[in-house]
Amino acid sequence: MQNSLKKSRFIVFSLAELLLFLSLWQLLAMTDWFPTYISSPAVVFGIIGEMFMTGEVFPHIGVSLYRSIIGFLLVVLFGTGLGILAGFFQPIGRFFDPVVSFFNPIPKIALLPVFLVWFGVTDTTRILIIFTSAFFPCFIATLDGVRGINKLYLWSAENMGASRFKMLYRVILPASLPKIFDGWRVALALTFVMMFSSEMIGSSTGKGLGFMILNADAYGRTDIVLAAVTVIAALGFLFDRLLIALRQRVLWWQNR
């Protein structure tokens, strides 16, 4: 009952915030506080409705989601797996500590020329840009989650004769899942952020929401730019809520 009430309040407050933002935006657009090239919400949502009615946006959404989801799944696989190993096995952790400290501050878009030389203007290059950007938040959150586990849990498992493998999946993984999900949320947001940057590569191919934005900007169509940005934001919000729902189902003991 209490959880249902909290969810209802969240939905009400979220809708109120969104309506307040859109109303303020529409009001400023109507009173000429914004430059004429910045479209109003009515125009932007009209463009979105038109794109969905004609179906022209669906191929772009499909291509962008393909790149983002593949990049995110690779991050979940390698970032989580290596983070658990580095947190549990000290030699592996000591190996990765300087590597992460050195490579994490590098702007990953700076690696673009290297990827272009190796893989050309392909989806592999775009997915690698997404992967390298989102990998480190996932890895670091998982590493911190494993290292932050109460040592009493590990000592108790050792005293009961648990093997190291059994400790990994019966103690380490469940206890570090809250931090792992935090890392996944940050990584998921970064996949959508970098999706646009990656689609700036070879935009002449004409596929992806990033291409829509660049193409519309070239023709001065700010309404289409804002419409595509809104679609990206809506997709990011949808997948973030799906991840939160998965977290609540997996970490059911936290709600209790």
GIFEN-V187139 format. One record per backbone hydrogen bond with DSSP energy under -1.0 kcal/mol. CO is the residue of the C=O (numbers start at 1). NH is the residue of the N-H. E is the energy in kcal/mol with one decimal. If there is no record, write none. Layout:
BEGIN
co=<CO CO>
nh=<NH NH>
e=<E E>
END
This chain:
BEGIN
co=<1 2 3 4 5 6 7 8 9 10 11 12 13 14 15 16 17 18 19 20 21 22 23 24 25 26 27 28 35 40 41 42 43 44 45 46 47 48 49 50 51 51 57 58 59 60 61 62 63 64 65 66 67 68 69 70 71 72 73 74 75 77 78 79 80 81 82 83 84 85 89 90 91 92 93 96 97 98 99 100 103 107 108 109 111 112 113 114 115 116 120 122 123 124 125 126 127 128 129 130 131 134 135 136 137 138 139 140 141 142 143 144 146 150 151 152 153 154 155 156 157 158 163 164 165 166 167 167 168 171 172 176 177 178 179 180 181 182 183 184 185 186 187 188 189 190 191 194 195 197 198 202 203 208 209 210 211 212 213 214 215 216 217 220 221 222 223 224 225 226 227 228 229 230 231 232 233 234 235 236 237 238 239 240 241 242 243 244 245 246 247 251 252>
nh=<5 6 7 8 9 10 11 12 13 14 15 16 17 18 19 20 21 22 23 24 25 26 27 28 29 30 31 33 38 44 45 46 47 48 49 50 51 52 53 54 55 57 61 62 63 64 65 66 67 68 69 70 71 72 73 74 75 76 77 78 79 81 82 83 84 85 86 87 88 89 93 94 95 96 97 100 101 102 103 104 106 110 111 112 115 116 117 118 119 120 122 126 127 128 129 130 131 132 133 134 135 138 139 140 141 142 143 144 145 146 147 148 149 153 155 156 157 158 159 160 162 161 167 168 169 170 171 172 173 175 176 180 181 182 183 184 185 186 187 188 189 190 191 192 193 194 195 198 199 200 201 205 206 212 213 214 215 216 217 218 219 221 220 222 225 226 227 228 229 230 231 232 233 234 235 236 237 238 239 240 241 242 243 244 245 246 247 248 249 250 251 254 256>
e=<-2.0 -2.1 -2.2 -2.3 -2.3 -2.4 -2.4 -2.4 -2.8 -2.5 -2.5 -2.3 -2.5 -2.3 -2.7 -2.3 -2.4 -2.6 -2.5 -2.3 -2.3 -2.7 -2.5 -2.5 -2.1 -2.2 -1.8 -2.3 -1.7 -2.4 -3.0 -1.5 -2.2 -2.3 -2.4 -2.1 -2.6 -2.2 -2.3 -2.4 -1.1 -1.1 -2.5 -2.8 -2.2 -2.3 -2.8 -2.0 -2.0 -2.4 -3.1 -2.2 -2.0 -2.5 -2.8 -2.1 -1.8 -2.6 -2.3 -2.8 -2.1 -1.4 -2.5 -1.6 -2.3 -2.1 -2.8 -1.8 -2.0 -2.7 -2.1 -2.8 -1.6 -2.0 -2.0 -3.0 -2.1 -1.8 -2.5 -2.4 -1.1 -2.1 -1.7 -1.5 -2.2 -2.6 -1.9 -2.1 -3.3 -1.6 -1.8 -1.5 -3.0 -2.1 -1.9 -2.0 -2.8 -2.8 -1.4 -1.9 -1.7 -1.2 -2.7 -3.0 -2.1 -2.1 -2.7 -2.7 -2.1 -2.3 -2.5 -1.6 -1.3 -1.4 -2.7 -2.5 -2.1 -2.4 -2.6 -1.5 -2.5 -1.7 -2.3 -1.6 -1.6 -2.2 -1.7 -3.0 -2.8 -2.0 -1.9 -2.1 -2.7 -1.5 -2.2 -2.2 -2.2 -1.9 -2.5 -2.8 -2.0 -2.0 -1.9 -1.3 -1.9 -2.9 -1.0 -2.9 -1.5 -1.1 -1.3 -2.0 -1.6 -1.7 -2.0 -2.3 -3.1 -2.4 -2.4 -1.9 -1.0 -3.0 -1.2 -1.4 -1.9 -2.7 -1.8 -2.7 -2.4 -2.2 -2.0 -2.2 -2.5 -2.5 -2.4 -2.6 -2.5 -2.5 -2.5 -2.0 -2.3 -2.0 -2.1 -2.2 -2.4 -2.2 -2.4 -2.5 -1.7 -2.7 -3.3 -1.2 -1.0>
END
